[in-house]
Amino acid sequence: MIQERSVEYEYLRSFYEREENQIIVLYGDRFNGLSAFLKDFLRGMSYYYYLARPCSEEEQISLWRNELKDELPKRTEITDGYQGIFSAMLNQKCEKRVIVIDEFQNIVKGSEDFIDILIRASGDKWSNQPALFLLVTRGSFWVEHQMVEKLGRSAYEISGLIKLNELKFLNLVRYFRNQELRSCVEIYSVLGGYRELWEYFDDSLSVSENICRTILTEGSALWEYGMHILPEELREPAVYYTILSALSSGKEKLNDIYKHTGISRAKISVYLKNLIALNIVKKVDSYDSACRENAQKGIYRIANAFTAFWFRFVFNRLSKLKFYPPEKFYQKYIAPGFEEYTARYFTEVCSEYLELMNRMGKLSFKYTRKGSWIGKVGNLDIIAQDEEGHTLCALCSYEKSRMSYEDYEWFLFCIKQARLKVNDYFLFSSGDFDERIILEAEERENVYLIDSSKL
C-alpha cells in the first residue's frame, strides 16, 4: 500500500515529522483503501485510534471514554467531555503520538464545539511532546462541499488536507499478477481504481467467473454494494437512480435525459451537479479546438466504474437476475455488450500511458493540458497540447483484433473536422495493425504504434 500511495505517504509523513502539533484531514471515497493506508502509516508509531459513530454527543463521548480506558494505564483519570479525552491521551509520555479520529464528520455534525476543543488541545505544548491529529473520513463530498461551512473560521486551523484518489491502472496490473492485459482492462472497467473492491476478485479466476461470483450472486459483497450504491446523504434516491439509469442507456445530454425521464430540466441540472460533486458522474467537455461548430456540448457520463457497470448491465435487469443463474445471466445480458462497454476504459489506459511518458520526458514535447474531442460526426479519443500549441492526437482501438487502415483514415478525418494541426499521432491497439499502417509509421517519424505489449 505504501508503494501505491508513496506521494500521499511522504506528504503525511512530512507533517508527522514537524516539531509543532498538526491537524490533518485525510479523506477519500468509499473503497479507496483508507483503512489499509492508515495501518501502514501507523506501523511502529505511538497512536490512539477512535472510530466515530453516527450517534448523539453524549453517547459518542461515552463510547470513546470506554474504549480509551482499555488503552491507557490503569487509574488514568478521564474527565468529562472531549477535553477530558484529549487530556488523557496527551498527558501520556512519549516522543511523538498520532491521534486518529476516523469518520470524524460523525462527531462534527453532532457537536457545536468539538473542533474548537480539538484546536485548543493542539495549541498546548503538552510537555513538549508533539502530536499529529489525524481526522479521517470517507465522505469526499462532505469535505469538499460542506466541511468549511460547518467549521467556519476554525477551518483555517487545519494544517493540511490529503485526498486518496483512485489508484492507477498500472497499480491494478501489479495487483492482478496472473491476469493478461486485456483481462486487467476488463477488471478496471468493472472495479475502477478502488483497491478495496479489487480484493473481492480472485486473481486465479477469469473476469467472467469473478463477476458471477461476487456481483451476480445474490447476497455477495458487491451485490449488496450495488443494491445500496448511492451515498446515504442523498435525498430522493429514486430521482438519482432514474438519472443514472438514463445515462447508462445512452441518454447523455440534459435534454435527452429530460425526454427520457420527464423530470424537469432544472431539477435534472441540480441532481447532476450533486452526482458530479460525489464523483459519480462527470461532465465531458469537448476539447476546445478551432472548430467549435462541429463539437458536441453538454455531455454527461457515469464516472465511477462500478456504478457504470451496475447500471449498464444489472440495474435494468434485476428481475431476470432473481431467477437466472449468474452464469446464464452473464452470457445472455453482459457478454454481448461487455467489449463495447470496456472500450471506453481502454482509452483511459492509453491516456495513463501518455501521462507516464509525459512525466518521463519521452514525448517530443511536454503537454500541459489533455482531453477528448466529441464531434457531431466522429470523436477524437485523446488530444494533448503544450503552451505553444504543439498537439498530440491519439486513436484507441479496443474492440477490433486489428486496427484497419480505414480506422486510421477516419481518425485523420476527425482531426480535420476539429481543425487541429497535429505534430504527433499515437495509434493504440489492443490487437495489431494493418500492414499499411505499419508502413505509414515506418515512413513518418511522427506516427507511433502502441500495441498491448507496450502498454
Residue pairs with C-beta under 8 A, 6 or more apart in sequence:
1 33
1 36
1 37
1 39
1 40
1 195
2 9
2 40
2 41
4 33
4 167
4 171
4 195
5 33
5 37
5 164
8 37
8 162
8 164
9 37
9 40
9 41
11 160
11 162
12 24
12 26
12 41
12 162
13 41
15 22
15 24
15 132
15 159
15 160
16 22
16 45
16 96
16 98
16 132
18 130
19 130
20 130
21 122
21 123
21 124
21 130
21 131
21 132
21 133
22 122
22 132
22 133
22 159
22 160
23 118
23 119
23 122
23 133
23 135
23 157
23 158
23 159
24 132
24 133
24 134
24 135
24 158
24 159
24 160
24 161
24 162
25 135
25 136
25 137
25 143
25 147
25 158
25 160
25 161
25 162
26 34
26 38
26 134
26 135
26 136
26 137
26 162
26 164
27 34
27 136
27 137
27 138
27 139
27 140
27 143
27 161
27 162
27 163
27 164
28 34
28 138
28 140
28 163
28 164
28 165
29 138
29 140
29 166
29 194
29 279
30 138
30 194
30 196
30 231
31 194
31 195
31 196
31 197
32 138
32 164
32 165
32 166
32 167
32 193
32 194
32 195
32 196
33 164
33 167
33 194
33 195
33 196
34 136
34 138
34 164
35 196
36 195
36 196
37 164
38 100
38 102
38 134
38 136
42 49
42 98
42 100
45 96
45 97
45 98
46 94
46 95
46 96
46 97
46 98
47 97
47 98
47 99
47 100
48 68
48 71
48 89
48 97
48 98
48 99
48 100
49 100
49 102
50 64
50 67
50 68
50 100
50 101
50 102
51 102
51 103
52 60
52 101
52 102
52 103
52 104
52 105
52 106
52 107
53 59
53 60
53 63
53 103
53 106
54 106
54 109
55 63
55 106
55 110
56 110
57 107
57 110
57 111
60 106
60 107
60 110
60 111
61 80
61 81
61 82
61 85
64 85
65 78
65 84
65 85
68 78
68 85
68 88
68 89
69 76
69 78
72 78
72 88
72 89
72 92
73 92
76 88
76 92
77 88
78 84
78 85
78 88
79 87
79 88
81 117
82 111
82 113
82 114
82 117
82 118
83 117
83 120
83 121
86 99
86 117
86 118
86 121
87 121
89 97
89 99
90 97
90 99
90 121
90 124
90 126
90 129
90 131
91 126
93 127
93 129
94 129
95 129
96 129
96 130
96 131
96 132
97 129
97 131
97 132
98 131
98 132
98 134
99 131
99 132
99 133
99 134
100 134
100 136
101 107
101 133
101 134
101 135
101 136
102 136
102 137
103 136
103 137
103 138
103 139
104 135
104 136
104 137
105 137
105 139
105 142
105 143
105 147
107 114
108 114
108 115
108 147
108 150
108 151
109 150
115 151
115 154
115 157
116 154
118 133
119 154
119 157
121 133
122 131
122 133
122 157
135 158
137 143
139 231
139 233
140 163
140 278
140 279
141 231
141 233
141 277
141 278
142 233
143 161
143 163
144 277
145 277
147 155
148 155
151 158
165 193
166 192
166 193
166 194
167 193
167 194
167 195
168 193
168 352
169 184
169 185
169 188
169 193
169 348
169 349
169 352
170 352
170 356
171 193
171 195
172 184
172 187
172 188
172 191
172 193
172 198
173 179
173 181
173 184
175 195
175 198
175 203
176 183
176 184
176 187
176 198
176 201
176 203
177 203
178 203
178 204
179 187
179 203
179 207
181 430
181 452
181 455
182 430
182 452
183 206
183 207
185 342
185 345
185 346
185 349
185 398
185 430
186 207
186 338
186 342
187 198
187 201
187 207
187 210
188 305
188 345
188 348
188 349
189 305
189 308
189 309
189 341
189 342
189 344
189 345
190 207
190 211
190 215
190 305
190 306
190 309
191 197
191 198
191 200
191 201
191 305
191 306
192 304
192 305
192 306
193 305
194 306
197 222
197 306
200 210
200 214
200 221
200 222
201 210
201 214
202 209
202 210
202 213
205 213
208 330
208 334
208 335
211 326
211 330
211 334
212 326
212 327
212 329
212 330
213 220
213 326
214 220
214 221
214 222
214 223
215 222
215 223
215 226
215 309
215 310
215 314
216 223
216 314
216 321
216 326
216 329
216 330
217 223
217 326
218 321
218 322
222 306
225 306
226 306
226 310
226 314
226 315
229 306
229 307
229 310
230 237
230 240
230 241
230 280
231 278
234 240
234 274
234 278
239 263
239 267
239 271
240 271
240 274
240 275
241 315
242 261
242 263
243 257
243 261
243 263
243 268
243 271
243 272
243 275
244 275
244 280
244 281
244 302
244 307
244 311
244 315
245 311
245 315
245 316
246 256
246 257
246 260
246 261
247 257
247 281
247 300
247 301
247 302
247 311
248 302
248 308
248 311
248 312
248 315
248 316
249 260
249 316
251 257
251 259
251 260
252 299
252 300
252 301
253 296
253 298
253 299
253 300
254 265
254 268
254 269
254 272
254 298
254 300
255 265
257 263
257 268
257 300
258 264
258 265
258 268
261 268
272 281
272 283
272 300
275 281
276 282
276 283
276 303
279 303
279 304
280 302
280 303
280 304
280 307
281 300
281 301
281 302
281 303
282 300
282 301
282 302
282 303
283 298
283 299
283 300
284 299
284 300
284 301
284 372
284 374
285 297
285 299
285 371
286 295
286 296
286 297
286 299
286 371
286 372
286 373
286 374
286 375
287 295
287 371
287 372
287 373
287 380
287 383
287 418
289 295
289 373
289 383
289 418
289 419
289 420
290 418
290 419
290 420
291 417
291 418
291 419
294 375
294 376
294 377
294 417
294 418
294 419
295 373
295 374
295 375
295 376
295 418
296 374
296 375
296 376
299 374
301 308
302 308
302 311
305 345
308 341
309 341
312 337
312 341
313 333
313 334
313 337
313 338
313 341
314 321
317 329
317 333
320 329
320 333
321 329
324 332
339 398
339 399
340 399
342 398
343 396
343 398
343 399
346 396
346 398
346 428
346 430
347 372
347 381
347 382
347 396
347 398
349 455
350 381
350 382
350 394
350 396
350 426
350 428
350 450
350 455
351 370
351 382
351 394
353 428
353 450
353 455
354 363
354 370
354 382
354 384
354 392
354 394
354 426
355 370
357 363
358 366
358 367
358 384
363 392
363 424
364 390
364 423
364 424
364 446
365 386
365 388
365 390
365 392
365 423
366 386
367 384
367 385
367 386
367 390
367 392
368 385
368 386
368 387
369 384
369 385
370 382
370 383
370 384
370 385
371 382
371 383
372 379
372 380
372 381
372 382
372 383
373 379
373 380
373 383
373 414
373 418
375 414
375 417
375 418
377 414
377 417
378 410
378 413
378 414
378 417
379 414
380 393
380 394
380 395
380 411
380 414
380 415
380 418
380 420
381 394
381 395
381 396
382 392
382 393
382 394
382 396
382 426
383 391
383 392
383 393
383 394
383 418
383 420
384 391
384 392
384 394
385 391
385 392
389 421
390 423
391 420
391 421
391 422
391 423
391 424
392 422
392 423
392 424
392 425
392 426
393 411
393 415
393 420
393 422
393 424
393 425
393 426
394 425
394 426
394 427
394 428
395 403
395 407
395 408
395 411
395 425
395 426
395 427
395 428
396 428
397 403
397 407
397 427
397 428
397 429
397 430
397 431
398 430
400 407
400 429
400 431
401 431
401 432
402 429
402 431
402 432
402 433
402 434
403 427
403 429
403 431
403 432
403 433
403 434
403 437
404 434
404 437
405 434
405 436
405 437
408 427
408 434
408 437
408 440
411 425
411 427
415 422
423 446
424 446
424 448
425 444
425 446
425 447
425 448
426 448
426 450
427 433
427 437
427 441
427 447
427 448
427 449
427 450
428 450
428 451
428 455
429 449
429 450
429 451
429 452
430 451
430 452
431 451
431 452
432 451
433 441
433 449
433 451
437 449
438 449
440 447
441 447
441 448
441 449
